[in-house]
């Protein structure tokens, strides 16, 4: 809007520049020989210097002393009141001067210029009012935008607070679930009777404890580094397949704790003998290598044993409590 005001001001200023040579000296010869001449010159000098109040005062003196020069005085006062550089410009005062000139001095030489000035001032006034209205509307919109921004900021702060609260509640829930899980584990160990079967499913990487055909618990496992197919010989890193039983326990195992499986059985020995190879042994269900317990559940990401079945240290402790010596072990492909 500032640019529009500047453009309107410039247009009006250029109009005044074009008309002022006529009004500020073009007709001054009409007053030569009259006493008013020097006073007009003083008024014009004040005007040229930008001393608009002083210029107006001089013109008021002229109109009081020399009524015959009133039309020119009214015209020039109208120009000063409307001049763009006049910080105290007053369009209503300017229009009043020009309208009085037209009414009281119908034969004045300044009549045509006064009519033009009234036309321009009315246009400027209309545009100014329009600009003021637009400025008010813009300010209202800006205020509404600022209000909305504050509301949005408040909402964002509320959302952030709710997120933090929810995060805190989430942490509390997670901690509570862990406590419940720990209690369930303890209850499980206390309430359940010993397992009578250990089922190991190699493809699913799963170990299941059962009692009287009722599942007690399942565990994710890691197998030998070459898990596909049954174990055939010593050093092939395969986990056996077949039916065995727990024939020993080792509390001082290199793998935290271990339950020894009765591999090789008779079928394993016959297969190895036919191949002219040693069937190997030392197949166990065990925990994580001593010194690496921090690996935890991540150990299952890779089949890393030499043919054994591996679980976490916590899990092997639980299995040890539930699986007595002599428990049947079935290992499926």
Residue pairs with C-beta under 8 A, 6 or more apart in sequence:
1 131
1 134
1 135
1 138
4 127
4 131
5 128
5 131
8 124
8 127
8 128
8 131
9 84
12 82
12 84
12 120
12 124
13 84
13 85
15 120
16 79
16 82
16 83
16 84
19 79
19 113
19 116
19 117
20 79
22 113
23 72
23 75
23 76
23 79
23 110
23 113
24 44
24 47
24 76
25 44
27 72
27 109
28 37
28 40
30 72
30 109
31 37
31 40
31 69
31 72
34 66
34 69
35 65
35 66
36 62
36 65
36 66
36 69
39 58
39 61
39 62
39 65
39 66
40 62
40 69
40 72
42 58
43 55
43 58
43 59
43 62
43 76
44 55
46 52
46 54
46 55
46 58
47 55
47 76
47 80
50 85
52 80
52 83
52 86
52 88
53 88
55 80
56 77
56 80
56 81
59 73
59 76
59 77
59 80
60 77
62 69
62 73
63 69
63 70
63 73
63 74
70 104
70 105
71 101
71 104
71 105
71 108
71 109
71 110
72 110
74 97
74 98
74 100
74 101
74 105
74 110
75 97
75 98
75 101
75 108
75 110
75 113
75 114
77 97
78 93
78 94
78 95
78 97
78 98
78 101
78 114
78 117
79 94
79 117
80 86
81 89
81 90
81 91
81 93
81 94
81 97
82 89
82 91
82 94
82 117
82 121
83 89
91 121
91 124
91 125
94 117
94 121
95 118
95 121
95 122
98 114
98 115
98 117
98 118
98 121
99 118
101 108
101 110
101 111
101 114
102 111
102 114
102 115
102 118
105 111
108 114
185 318
188 216
188 217
188 318
189 318
189 321
189 322
192 211
192 216
192 322
193 211
194 211
194 322
194 323
194 324
194 327
195 209
195 210
195 211
195 216
195 322
195 323
195 327
196 210
196 211
196 212
196 327
196 328
197 209
197 210
197 211
197 327
197 328
197 329
197 330
198 207
198 208
198 209
198 246
198 285
198 319
198 323
198 327
198 328
198 329
198 330
199 207
199 208
199 210
199 330
199 332
200 206
200 207
200 208
200 221
200 239
200 309
200 329
200 330
200 331
200 332
201 207
201 208
201 332
202 223
202 227
202 239
202 241
202 331
202 332
202 333
203 332
203 333
205 220
205 221
205 222
205 223
205 300
206 218
206 219
206 220
206 221
207 218
207 219
207 220
207 221
207 285
207 309
207 311
207 319
208 215
208 217
208 218
208 219
209 215
209 216
209 217
209 218
209 319
209 322
209 323
210 216
216 322
217 318
217 322
219 311
219 315
219 319
220 297
220 300
220 311
221 300
221 309
221 310
221 311
222 299
222 300
222 302
222 303
222 304
222 305
222 309
222 310
223 239
223 303
223 305
223 307
223 308
223 309
223 310
224 231
224 237
224 238
224 239
224 303
224 305
224 306
224 307
224 308
225 237
225 303
225 304
225 305
225 306
226 236
226 237
226 238
227 238
227 239
227 303
228 238
229 238
229 241
229 333
230 238
230 240
230 241
230 242
230 268
230 271
230 333
231 238
231 239
231 240
231 241
231 263
231 264
231 268
231 279
231 280
231 283
231 307
232 238
232 271
232 272
232 275
232 277
232 279
233 272
233 275
233 277
233 278
233 279
233 280
234 277
234 278
234 279
234 280
234 281
235 280
235 306
236 280
236 307
237 305
237 306
237 307
238 307
239 283
239 305
239 307
239 308
239 309
239 331
240 261
240 263
240 264
240 268
240 283
240 307
240 331
241 331
241 332
241 333
242 263
242 265
242 267
242 268
242 330
242 331
243 265
243 328
243 329
243 330
243 331
244 261
244 262
244 263
244 265
244 328
244 329
244 330
244 331
245 261
245 262
245 326
245 327
245 328
245 329
246 259
246 260
246 261
246 262
246 323
246 324
246 325
246 326
246 327
246 329
247 260
247 261
247 262
247 325
247 326
248 259
248 260
248 325
249 257
249 258
249 259
249 260
249 320
249 325
250 257
250 258
250 260
250 284
251 257
253 284
253 286
253 287
254 289
254 290
255 284
255 286
255 287
255 288
255 289
255 290
255 308
255 310
255 316
256 286
256 287
256 288
256 290
256 293
256 313
256 316
257 286
257 287
257 313
257 316
257 317
257 320
258 284
258 285
258 286
258 287
258 308
258 316
259 284
259 285
259 286
259 316
259 319
259 320
259 323
260 282
260 283
260 284
261 283
261 284
261 285
261 309
261 329
261 331
262 329
263 279
263 280
263 281
263 283
264 272
264 279
264 280
264 281
268 279
269 279
271 279
272 278
272 279
272 280
280 307
282 308
283 307
283 308
283 309
284 308
284 309
285 308
285 309
285 310
285 311
285 316
285 319
286 305
286 308
286 309
286 310
286 311
286 316
287 293
287 310
287 311
287 312
287 313
287 315
287 316
287 317
288 295
288 296
288 299
288 310
288 312
288 313
292 299
293 313
296 312
297 312
299 310
299 312
300 310
304 310
311 319
